[in-house]
Amino acid sequence: MSRPITLFTGQWADLPFEEVARLASDWGYDGLEIACWGDDLDVWQAADSDKYVRDKLDVLERYNLKVYAISNHLKGQAVCDDPIDSRHQAILPARIWGDGDAEGVRQRATEEMKMTARAARNLGVDTVVGFTGSSICKYVAMFPPATAEMIAADYQDFADRWNPMLDVFDECAVRFAHEVHPSEITYDYWTTIATPKAINHLPAFGLNWDPSHMIWQDLNPVSFLCDFKDRIYHVDCKDTKRQMSNGRNGRLASHLPWADPRRGWDFVSTGHGDVPWKQCFRMLNAIDDDGPISIEWEDAGMDRLNGAPEALAFVRSLALEAPAAAFDAAFATDA
């Protein structure tokens, strides 16, 4: 089963868009998952200007690439987050941060996400990948504990903010693929069940499957694919290496910087970590996923110009594997 393999441009947004396209093409990628920041994509221009869209598509055509999804994690994060603080100012453009008033930031981020759906439509893309933000994650591992009423109120806040936004996605025939991720409304197995219920299972809202965040939480990324197969709208390949065996390094990473050896885990280049990739791709075959597969390259211990083509070769070898004969093959132990 051949799937297009794309490069997520989020970790490359310090470069001009055309340079990222050139690199991806030279390495053999089939296309891009374009981030909506840096020089990559301005969603307001893409929503309003045919010339702007044509210029972006011309760059892709010049390098024999296609766009399969666009991603607006940074703006989506600000829609539901509580608190809103200087961390958000560091990742948001001035037009959204404004004077820093929290509700104003959320409202402007909401409008940006609506424009993202319109930009996707104009680019001929049917999937936007991103974050939702969350007002419940401040309660994770916290004391005193949050009450059931507090959690229910925060899910209602999520529904109130995202349902009108998803109406715009429906109008544009575009789906939102939410990345299951700590700090989001959906961050593990049971929150993945609870979140669609909060918005009445709207079909516009699905999942971006990225197993790297599941591994260090002890979630099974293979059974996650099986259980949520009807909601998997996009796939990102990123790997995680756990380093907790010495009894000192904790799962919560102790506020230590990336690549610090005292952390309990770190992102590594795809194929170098603990994700059971062979079983994952067998399950992707079993649920009839036909791609795209997007490589989100992130590894503080490897040069990205070496890591991105290496990750492509690894993922392509799995993505071309013949479909599994049965679901239980996905759970077979690698030899």
C-alpha positions in Angstrom: 0.0 0.0 0.0 1.8 3.1 -1.2 1.2 6.3 0.7 2.5 9.8 0.0 5.2 10.8 2.5 5.3 14.5 3.4 7.5 16.7 5.5 5.9 18.8 8.2 7.5 22.3 7.8 7.0 23.5 11.4 10.6 22.7 12.4 11.8 24.4 9.3 9.9 27.7 9.5 13.2 29.6 10.0 13.9 29.0 6.4 12.3 30.6 3.3 9.4 28.4 2.1 11.0 27.8 -1.3 14.2 26.5 0.4 12.2 24.0 2.4 10.5 22.9 -0.7 13.8 22.5 -2.5 15.3 20.4 0.3 12.2 18.2 0.6 12.2 17.6 -3.1 15.9 16.8 -3.2 15.4 14.2 -0.4 12.6 12.5 -2.2 9.5 13.6 -0.3 6.2 13.6 -2.1 4.8 16.8 -0.5 4.5 19.0 2.5 2.4 19.4 5.5 2.6 23.2 5.6 2.8 25.1 8.9 0.9 28.3 9.1 3.7 30.4 10.5 7.1 31.8 9.4 7.3 32.2 5.6 5.4 29.0 5.0 1.8 30.2 5.0 -0.2 33.3 6.0 -3.8 32.0 6.2 -5.3 35.5 5.9 -3.6 36.0 2.5 -4.4 32.4 1.5 -8.1 32.9 2.3 -8.3 36.3 0.5 -5.8 36.3 -2.4 -5.9 34.0 -5.4 -2.4 35.3 -6.4 -0.9 34.4 -3.0 -2.3 30.8 -3.3 -1.1 30.5 -6.9 2.4 31.6 -5.9 2.5 28.9 -3.1 1.3 26.2 -5.5 3.7 27.3 -8.2 6.6 26.8 -5.7 5.3 23.3 -5.0 4.9 22.5 -8.7 8.4 23.7 -9.4 9.8 21.1 -7.0 7.3 18.3 -8.0 5.6 18.5 -4.6 2.0 18.6 -3.4 0.4 20.0 -0.3 -1.7 17.4 1.6 -2.5 19.2 4.8 -1.8 22.5 6.5 -1.2 22.9 10.3 -1.9 25.7 12.6 -1.0 24.4 16.0 0.2 27.7 17.5 -3.0 29.7 16.9 -5.2 26.7 17.8 -3.4 26.5 21.1 -4.6 29.9 22.1 -8.3 29.2 21.5 -9.0 27.4 24.8 -5.9 27.8 26.9 -6.2 29.0 30.5 -4.0 30.8 31.6 -2.9 32.9 28.6 0.5 34.3 29.5 4.0 35.2 28.2 4.4 31.7 26.8 1.7 32.4 24.3 3.2 35.8 23.4 6.3 34.0 22.4 4.5 31.8 19.8 1.8 34.2 18.5 2.1 37.0 16.0 1.4 40.5 17.3 -2.0 40.7 15.5 -3.3 37.9 17.7 -1.5 38.7 20.9 -2.6 42.4 20.8 -2.6 43.9 24.3 -2.4 40.4 25.9 -5.9 40.5 27.3 -6.6 36.7 27.6 -10.1 36.7 26.2 -9.1 39.0 23.3 -6.3 36.6 22.5 -8.7 33.7 22.4 -11.2 35.5 20.2 -8.5 36.6 17.7 -7.1 33.0 17.6 -10.6 31.7 16.9 -10.9 34.0 13.9 -7.5 32.9 12.7 -8.6 29.2 12.8 -11.7 30.0 10.8 -9.5 31.7 8.2 -7.3 28.5 8.3 -10.2 26.5 7.1 -10.8 28.9 4.2 -7.1 28.9 3.4 -7.2 25.1 3.2 -10.2 25.2 0.9 -8.4 27.6 -1.5 -5.3 25.5 -1.5 -7.3 22.4 -2.4 -6.6 20.7 1.0 -9.2 18.9 3.0 -7.4 18.6 6.4 -6.1 21.1 8.9 -3.9 19.7 11.7 -3.5 21.4 15.0 -4.1 22.0 18.7 -7.2 23.1 20.5 -5.6 24.5 23.7 -7.1 23.4 27.0 -8.4 24.8 30.3 -8.3 21.3 32.0 -4.6 20.6 31.6 -3.7 23.0 34.4 -5.3 20.4 36.7 -3.2 17.5 35.6 -1.0 16.1 38.4 -2.1 19.1 40.6 -3.3 19.4 44.2 -5.9 20.2 45.3 -7.8 18.0 42.8 -10.3 19.4 40.4 -14.0 18.5 40.9 -16.1 16.7 38.3 -18.1 20.0 38.0 -15.0 21.9 37.1 -13.9 19.5 34.4 -17.4 19.4 33.0 -17.5 23.2 32.8 -14.2 23.2 31.0 -15.4 20.7 28.4 -18.4 22.9 27.9 -16.1 25.9 27.4 -14.3 23.9 24.7 -17.6 23.0 23.0 -18.8 26.6 23.1 -15.6 27.8 21.4 -15.1 25.1 18.9 -18.6 24.2 17.7 -19.0 27.6 15.8 -15.5 27.2 14.4 -16.2 23.7 13.2 -19.3 25.1 11.4 -16.9 27.1 9.2 -14.8 23.9 8.6 -18.0 22.2 7.4 -18.8 25.1 5.1 -15.4 24.7 3.6 -15.5 20.9 3.3 -12.4 20.8 5.5 -11.7 18.6 8.5 -9.8 19.4 11.7 -7.3 16.8 12.8 -6.6 17.4 16.5 -3.2 16.2 17.7 -3.6 14.1 20.9 -1.0 15.8 23.1 -0.4 16.8 26.7 -1.6 20.4 27.2 -4.6 19.8 24.9 -8.3 19.0 25.5 -7.5 15.5 24.2 -4.2 14.2 25.7 -4.7 10.5 26.4 -7.1 7.6 25.8 -10.0 8.6 27.9 -10.0 12.3 27.0 -10.0 11.1 23.4 -13.4 9.5 24.2 -14.7 12.4 26.2 -13.8 15.2 23.7 -16.0 14.2 20.7 -18.9 13.7 23.1 -18.5 17.3 24.3 -19.1 18.5 20.7 -21.8 15.9 19.8 -19.4 13.8 17.7 -19.3 16.4 14.9 -17.6 14.8 11.8 -15.5 17.8 11.2 -13.5 17.0 14.3 -11.1 14.1 14.2 -7.6 13.1 15.2 -4.0 13.6 14.1 -2.2 10.4 15.2 1.3 11.1 16.5 2.6 8.2 18.6 5.5 10.0 20.2 3.3 11.6 22.8 1.7 8.3 23.7 4.8 6.3 24.3 6.0 8.3 27.3 2.5 8.2 28.8 2.4 4.4 28.5 -0.4 4.4 25.9 -0.5 1.8 23.2 -0.3 3.7 19.8 -1.3 0.5 17.9 -4.5 -0.1 19.8 -5.2 3.6 19.6 -5.3 3.4 15.8 -7.7 0.4 16.0 -10.1 1.9 18.6 -10.3 5.3 16.9 -9.9 4.2 13.3 -12.9 6.2 12.1 -11.5 9.4 13.5 -7.9 9.2 12.2 -7.8 12.1 9.8 -4.1 12.5 9.5 -0.8 10.7 10.6 2.4 12.3 11.9 5.5 10.2 12.4 7.6 11.4 15.3 9.5 9.2 17.7 10.3 9.2 21.4 13.0 7.6 23.5 12.3 6.9 27.1 15.2 7.2 29.5 13.6 6.4 32.9 15.4 3.2 33.8 18.0 4.8 36.2 15.4 5.7 38.8 16.2 9.4 38.7 14.7 10.6 35.4 11.0 11.3 35.7 8.1 11.1 33.2 7.3 14.7 33.7 10.8 15.8 32.6 11.4 18.1 35.6 11.2 21.3 33.5 14.6 20.4 32.0 15.5 21.5 28.5 15.3 19.3 25.4 18.2 16.8 25.1 19.2 17.1 28.8 20.2 13.6 29.8 18.3 14.0 33.1 15.0 14.1 31.3 12.8 11.0 31.4 12.2 11.1 27.7 13.0 13.0 24.5 11.9 13.3 20.9 14.3 11.5 18.6 14.4 11.0 14.8 11.9 8.5 13.5 13.2 4.9 13.9 15.6 5.7 16.8 13.0 5.6 19.6 10.5 3.3 21.3 7.5 3.6 18.9 6.7 0.1 17.6 6.6 1.3 14.0 6.2 -2.0 12.2 3.1 -2.9 14.3 1.8 0.7 13.8 2.0 0.4 10.0 0.5 -3.0 10.0 -2.5 -1.4 11.8 -2.6 1.5 9.4 -2.9 -1.1 6.7 -5.6 -3.0 8.5 -7.7 0.1 9.0 -7.3 1.0 5.3 -5.4 4.2 5.9 -4.1 5.5 2.6 -2.1 8.5 3.9 -0.6 10.9 3.7 2.1 10.0 6.2 3.8 13.2 7.5 7.3 13.1 9.1 7.6 15.6 11.9 11.3 15.6 12.3 12.5 16.7 15.8 15.7 15.5 17.4 17.9 17.9 19.4 20.8 15.4 19.2 20.9 15.1 15.3 21.5 17.6 12.5 18.2 18.0 10.7 19.8 18.0 7.3 20.9 14.4 8.0 17.9 13.4 10.1 15.1 14.3 7.7 16.2 12.2 4.7 17.1 9.3 7.1 13.6 9.4 8.6 12.1 9.5 5.1 14.0 6.3 4.1 12.9 4.5 7.3 9.2 5.5 7.0 9.1 4.7 3.2 10.3 1.2 3.9 7.3 0.7 6.2 4.7 2.6 4.3 5.3 0.3 1.3 4.8 -2.9 3.3 2.0 -5.2 2.0 -1.3 -4.9 3.9 -1.7 -7.1 6.9 -3.9 -10.2 6.6 -5.7 -9.6 9.8 -5.9 -7.2 12.7 -4.0 -9.5 15.1 -1.0 -9.2 12.8 -0.7 -5.6 13.9 0.0 -6.9 17.5 2.7 -9.4 16.4 6.1 -9.0 18.1 8.9 -7.9 15.9 11.6 -10.5 15.4 
